[in-house]
Amino acid sequence: MNAQALRERGALAGERRAADKFIAPAAWEIRAGRPYMRGSPDSSRDAVCGEPDPLATPTEPLMAALSILDLVRVTQSTDARGALDNARDLASKAENWGYRRFWIAEHHNMPGIASAATAVVIAHIAAGTRHIRVGAGGIMLPNHAPIVIAEQFGTLARLHPGRIDLGLGRAPGTDPITVQALRRSLAAADTFPQDVLELQAYFAPAVPGQRVQAVPAAGTEVPLWILGSSTYGATLAAELGLPYAFASHFAPAQLMAALQVYRSRFKPSPDAERPYAMIGVNIIAADSDAEARRLATTQQMSIANIFRGERGLSRPPIDDIDSYWTPSEKAQALQWLSRSIVGSPATVRAGVEALVAETGADELMIVSDVFDHAARLRSFELIAAACAPAAIPPAREDVA
């Protein structure tokens, strides 16, 4: 498929997205604000943490898979090499604790995050694990030519068949000056839908007469996800029939609106028969609520530093966060972190149950931004234990 045909498809998609509000067909029913096909696998779900949701009937339980979004944090006591090795160590343990996938994100010009060369880091992590899915959450597609991303992730898929995911974001993942250093225009985000279609075509089997191929990507069919923090990404994911991941771990304001748009407008595709929604959530677990709250001050300080325009290294936790941030910074940070779950295993379990019951999420992408590596491992281990991995559903056949 040539570039002109891809762009025509993108334009057509834009016209369809402008259509009137979706009306659920008679074959659908609404539960907890979420459309379900009657008689579908999603019409019978267990509670997220293994026990029935007290608000649901026995035939309408809820559950969600657990996955990890790792920030590959460089800390005041760990250099970039240490951060990369810690990420690989966490992934190797996470697959034994029952986590489904392990994602990292593209960030540039941030000294505290070592995942700028995202595909290279994914290769490092995948080589140190056996079966957990590894991928990008995500690649900021406006920073790249789609063919280059196809070549990178097609290579990863050849090295690690059936284990590579590719989440795609529209934001630059950095500041405007760094965008210029990347040789990309801020206007590149305007062609995001067409770029997704172009990328998708490169992963499809090559056809006779195709003059441009992404080698060795052709035929790998690397699963694509649309990432977002607004209804824009939800609309695009629904139109293209792709899984959708919402960044509620740092931009929770439009979470419920985005999920409603995605589910109500979803069009089945070869990539997903039904809507599949993942939501990002900050979860920090420790043996007690007090210790978990103390560990959480590392992330709180990082967010305050963002508001100050500082991009330093991750800091060790402190006893009194109010001595660090101003009232204004606290108010902003609490909005950012409003969907966070922090506490003992019992507190985490209750928080996860409530979140999944409210959102109907198919999967949680968990960030546990803890300074000390051992404490971070412990946090993820406690989260997995609290949420009973044995009760987590197997992967859907139509979504990797």
PAMI-368066 format. One record per residue (C-alpha): x, y, z. Coordinates in steps of 0.25 Angstrom, whole numbers, padded with zeros to 4 digits, always signed. Example, Ala and Ser with C-alpha at 12.3 -4.5 7.8 and 13.67 -1.06 7.14 Angstrom:
+0049-0018+0031;+0055-0004+0029;
***
This chain:
+0000+0000+0000;+0006+0013-0004;+0006+0026+0005;-0005+0033-0003;-0014+0021-0001;-0011+0021+0014;-0013+0036+0015;-0027+0034+0008;-0030+0023+0019;-0026+0033+0030;-0035+0044+0024;-0047+0034+0023;-0045+0030+0037;-0046+0045+0041;-0059+0046+0034;-0064+0034+0041;-0060+0039+0054;-0069+0051+0052;-0081+0042+0052;-0093+0043+0062;-0092+0037+0076;-0091+0022+0076;-0104+0015+0080;-0102+0001+0086;-0108-0010+0077;-0118-0019+0083;-0108-0030+0084;-0100-0021+0094;-0103-0018+0109;-0097-0008+0118;-0091-0012+0131;-0084-0002+0141;-0084+0008+0129;-0077-0002+0120;-0083-0009+0107;-0083-0024+0107;-0087-0034+0096;-0097-0043+0102;-0091-0057+0103;-0077-0052+0101;-0065-0057+0109;-0066-0043+0116;-0080-0046+0121;-0075-0055+0132;-0063-0049+0140;-0057-0052+0154;-0054-0041+0164;-0040-0034+0161;-0034-0040+0174;-0041-0054+0174;-0053-0051+0182;-0067-0047+0177;-0069-0032+0176;-0080-0029+0187;-0087-0020+0177;-0088-0030+0166;-0096-0043+0164;-0089-0056+0163;-0091-0056+0148;-0085-0042+0146;-0071-0042+0153;-0059-0033+0149;-0045-0036+0148;-0033-0030+0141;-0019-0034+0137;-0007-0028+0143;+0005-0022+0136;+0017-0012+0139;+0021+0001+0133;+0035+0003+0137;+0042+0017+0137;+0056+0012+0137;+0059+0022+0148;+0073+0027+0150;+0074+0031+0164;+0084+0038+0173;+0090+0025+0177;+0089+0017+0163;+0095+0021+0150;+0088+0019+0136;+0095+0005+0135;+0089+0001+0149;+0075+0006+0145;+0076-0002+0132;+0080-0015+0140;+0070-0012+0151;+0059-0012+0140;+0063-0025+0134;+0064-0031+0148;+0050-0026+0151;+0045-0032+0138;+0051-0046+0141;+0044-0046+0155;+0031-0040+0150;+0028-0052+0140;+0029-0061+0152;+0019-0053+0160;+0009-0054+0149;+0010-0040+0142;+0006-0041+0127;+0015-0030+0121;+0026-0021+0124;+0026-0007+0116;+0036+0004+0116;+0033+0018+0110;+0041+0028+0101;+0046+0040+0109;+0057+0050+0104;+0066+0060+0111;+0062+0054+0124;+0074+0051+0133;+0066+0043+0142;+0060+0033+0132;+0069+0024+0124;+0059+0019+0113;+0061+0029+0102;+0067+0018+0093;+0054+0010+0095;+0056-0001+0085;+0070-0004+0090;+0065-0005+0105;+0054-0014+0101;+0064-0023+0094;+0072-0023+0107;+0060-0027+0116;+0054-0037+0106;+0068-0044+0106;+0067-0046+0121;+0053-0051+0122;+0046-0064+0116;+0032-0062+0114;+0026-0048+0119;+0022-0039+0108;+0032-0027+0106;+0029-0014+0099;+0027+0001+0098;+0017+0009+0106;+0020+0016+0097;+0028+0020+0085;+0025+0035+0082;+0022+0033+0068;+0023+0048+0063;+0037+0047+0067;+0040+0036+0056;+0038+0032+0042;+0028+0020+0043;+0038+0011+0035;+0049+0013+0045;+0040+0008+0056;+0035-0003+0048;+0049-0008+0045;+0053-0007+0060;+0041-0014+0065;+0041-0024+0054;+0055-0028+0058;+0051-0029+0072;+0039-0038+0068;+0048-0047+0060;+0058-0048+0072;+0046-0051+0082;+0034-0056+0074;+0021-0054+0081;+0026-0045+0092;+0027-0031+0086;+0017-0020+0088;+0017-0006+0082;+0009+0005+0089;+0008+0018+0081;+0007+0032+0087;+0004+0045+0080;+0012+0054+0090;+0027+0057+0088;+0031+0052+0101;+0040+0063+0103;+0041+0079+0102;+0040+0087+0089;+0055+0090+0088;+0058+0075+0089;+0047+0072+0078;+0056+0081+0069;+0068+0073+0073;+0061+0061+0069;+0059+0067+0055;+0044+0066+0056;+0033+0077+0055;+0023+0080+0066;+0013+0079+0054;+0017+0064+0052;+0006+0060+0062;-0005+0065+0052;-0002+0053+0043;-0002+0043+0055;-0014+0035+0050;-0008+0033+0036;+0005+0029+0042;-0001+0018+0050;-0007+0013+0038;+0006+0013+0030;+0013+0006+0042;+0002-0004+0042;+0004-0007+0027;+0019-0009+0029;+0016-0020+0039;+0006-0027+0030;+0011-0038+0020;+0018-0031+0008;+0010-0032-0005;+0014-0034-0019;+0019-0021-0025;+0021-0014-0012;+0033-0005-0014;+0036-0001+0000;+0037-0011+0011;+0041-0010+0026;+0051-0021+0027;+0050-0030+0035;+0037-0025+0040;+0028-0030+0028;+0019-0041+0033;+0022-0040+0048;+0009-0033+0051;+0014-0027+0064;+0002-0023+0072;-0001-0008+0073;-0007-0001+0084;-0012+0014+0084;-0008+0021+0097;-0014+0034+0101;-0018+0044+0112;-0031+0050+0106;-0042+0046+0097;-0034+0048+0084;-0026+0035+0086;-0039+0028+0090;-0046+0032+0078;-0035+0027+0069;-0033+0014+0076;-0048+0011+0074;-0048+0015+0060;-0036+0006+0056;-0041-0005+0065;-0028-0005+0074;-0026-0008+0089;-0026+0005+0097;-0017+0009+0108;-0020+0022+0117;-0010+0029+0124;-0017+0031+0137;-0004+0029+0145;-0001+0044+0142;-0013+0050+0135;-0026+0044+0141;-0036+0055+0138;-0042+0049+0126;-0041+0035+0129;-0056+0031+0130;-0059+0040+0118;-0049+0034+0110;-0053+0020+0113;-0067+0023+0110;-0063+0029+0096;-0054+0017+0093;-0064+0006+0097;-0077+0013+0090;-0070+0016+0077;-0061+0003+0076;-0061-0004+0062;-0057-0019+0062;-0044-0021+0054;-0035-0033+0052;-0027-0027+0064;-0038-0027+0074;-0052-0033+0073;-0057-0025+0085;-0051-0013+0093;-0039-0015+0101;-0036-0004+0111;-0023-0003+0119;-0022+0008+0130;-0009+0013+0136;-0009+0014+0151;+0002+0017+0162;+0002+0006+0172;+0012+0006+0184;+0011-0006+0194;+0019-0008+0206;+0016-0016+0219;+0009-0005+0225;+0001+0007+0220;+0011+0017+0227;+0023+0011+0221;+0016+0011+0207;+0013+0026+0209;+0027+0029+0212;+0032+0021+0200;+0022+0029+0191;+0029+0042+0195;+0040+0039+0184;+0030+0040+0173;+0023+0052+0180;+0036+0060+0180;+0039+0056+0166;+0025+0062+0162;+0028+0075+0170;+0041+0076+0162;+0034+0075+0149;+0025+0087+0153;+0038+0094+0157;+0044+0092+0143;+0055+0082+0149;+0059+0069+0143;+0068+0063+0153;+0070+0049+0158;+0061+0041+0167;+0062+0044+0182;+0061+0035+0194;+0048+0036+0202;+0046+0046+0213;+0038+0046+0226;+0030+0059+0223;+0026+0062+0209;+0020+0075+0213;+0034+0080+0217;+0038+0079+0202;+0026+0084+0194;+0018+0097+0194;+0003+0097+0196;+0002+0100+0181;+0011+0088+0177;+0003+0079+0186;-0010+0083+0180;-0005+0080+0166;+0002+0067+0170;-0010+0062+0177;-0018+0064+0164;-0007+0057+0156;-0008+0045+0167;-0022+0045+0169;-0024+0030+0164;-0012+0025+0172;-0013+0014+0182;-0003+0014+0193;-0003+0005+0205;-0002-0009+0211;-0006-0022+0203;-0020-0020+0209;-0021-0006+0205;-0016-0009+0191;-0025-0020+0189;-0037-0011+0193;-0032+0000+0184;-0030-0009+0172;-0044-0015+0174;-0051-0002+0174;-0043+0004+0162;-0046-0008+0153;-0061-0009+0158;-0062+0006+0154;-0055+0006+0141;-0057-0009+0136;-0042-0009+0132;-0037-0021+0125;-0023-0019+0130;-0015-0010+0139;-0002-0004+0135;+0005-0002+0149;+0015+0009+0152;+0022+0007+0165;+0032+0018+0166;+0040+0014+0178;+0055+0019+0180;+0061+0006+0186;+0062-0005+0176;+0059-0016+0187;+0047-0008+0192;+0042-0007+0178;+0043-0022+0176;+0036-0024+0189;+0025-0014+0185;+0022-0021+0172;+0023-0035+0179;+0012-0030+0189;+0003-0024+0179;+0003-0038+0171;+0001-0046+0184;-0010-0036+0188;-0017-0037+0175;-0017-0052+0174;-0010-0055+0160;-0017-0069+0160;-0030-0061+0158;-0025-0053+0147;-0031-0057+0133;-0023-0063+0122;-0020-0054+0110;-0032-0052+0101;-0029-0059+0088;-0032-0046+0080;-0022-0038+0088;-0008-0042+0090;
***
